[in-house]
Amino acid sequence: MKRLLYFATGSGGDAQEESHTNLASNIAGIIPTSTTTTSLYFSFPGERFDDVNQRDKIIFTHDDTTNTTGHRCKDISRAIAQAANANPNNTGGLIDIVDLDNNIFYGNLNFVTGLEIWHKDDASAT
Amino acid sequence: MENYLYFADPDVEGSAEGYSADNWAITVPAKNFLNAQPYSPTLTLFFFRSIQGYDEGTTGVFITHASGKNKEIINAFMACISSESSDGFIVVADSDVAGSSKNAEYSKVFNGLGISGISVMNSAYDGSWQRNTVEGTHVGAGAKGTYSEGGAPITIKRRVEAGVIITQLWIDITGLGGKGDAADDVIGLAAGGAAYIYRNIVADNGIIFKYEISCIELPAAASGAATADIDFNWNASGTLEYDGAAGTSEVDMGGLVAGQTHMVDAPALTANDYLYLTEGDDAATDGVYSAGQFLFTFYGMPVNSTGKIY
């Protein structure tokens, strides 16, 4: 069964880029983009993987732990990996990663304070 | 179970670009692993499909280890990829010590192989030039503009189609300047430095029998006055700098505008000559460009290549 990961920015989830659902199998990777942001990239099956315009991106905003416990990208990566391998029978297939409309966080992700959603072909997506 | 592999530099702070000098980390699905190769006796390089889609489509991880352990490192890494973890998250190599607040963490499969560090980066770009673009060999320091929107100011890509070597040279001239007191003078950094943007290295590009120059973005000036009429000149000298006389421009673009292409179908280039941007007129006055992009497409064929054509 496919795992669908759900993200919502806290703006209502009823307009463009206020929520995003994507397949865990489309995850391209996760990187720290600043001390307080981490980005999750999704690719598309059959895409050119050297094309920067063919990615969806979720930017997590979080606290700066770079000089204490280490960058939050590791915690986010662990949670995403767990969610991507979660038993779909327990989730109905749709897995809330961060839903700021309803304050739902997967695992220990309650340190996430903000989300941005960027869709592919957005010139600023990278 | 899909494994997700985690790698981290010594002090992760994050970067949107992932240059070699950045303190970066990546998490990648194991299925996106592409290949592994020794880089030196103490360095082994692992490639994954690009996370962001930059450059040549790969993201790389260097692992530093005891000398001569390349094969053992690769073998151990393969054990990581196929290991059964409880949650799918596998810390392969985490050198992050968070300013000495935590310890580095390496997978136990590397025990005894002397891992001493890792470096994570987007593969084809090191924050200065692409890694296949060597300053002093392919481009001059004085041609290095200030463009930095996700890549170097000059990008060289090369592929082979039916035996024809196709080299694409893209340049953004932002930050370069033109003096303006005479036509055919070299455009480059006002601070100086050899300003050639390419060198005709036959062993790399073959015998160039045709090339095209496309204007992608019309040149514009940020300060002073800079001419939009940019020409090109091949020259035996590799030391011409900003405002240097390059002789009569060999390629007269005639004020090419964005979306137009000029084709040179009889270049008859001399091996190892250098290519310069030159002012097409004397209209400039100490101009510095704020925009301007060109794409060169060179078509070359190696001599005695019969056996290589497919």
Interface residues (C-beta under 8 A of the other chain):
Chain A: A24 S25 I27 A28 G29 I30 I31 P32 T33 S34 T35 T37 T38 S39 Y41 S43 R48 F49 D50 D51 V52 N53 Q54 R55 T65 T66 N67 T68 T69 G70 H71 C73 K74 S77 R78 I80 A81 Q82 A84 N85 T126
Chain B: M1 E2 N3 Y4 Y6 A8 D11 V12 E13 G14 S15 A16 G18 W24 A25 I26 T27 V28 P29 N32 F48 R49 S50 I51 Q52 G53 Y54 D55 E56 G57 T58 T59 D87 G88 F89 V91 D94 D96 A98 G99 S101 K102 G150
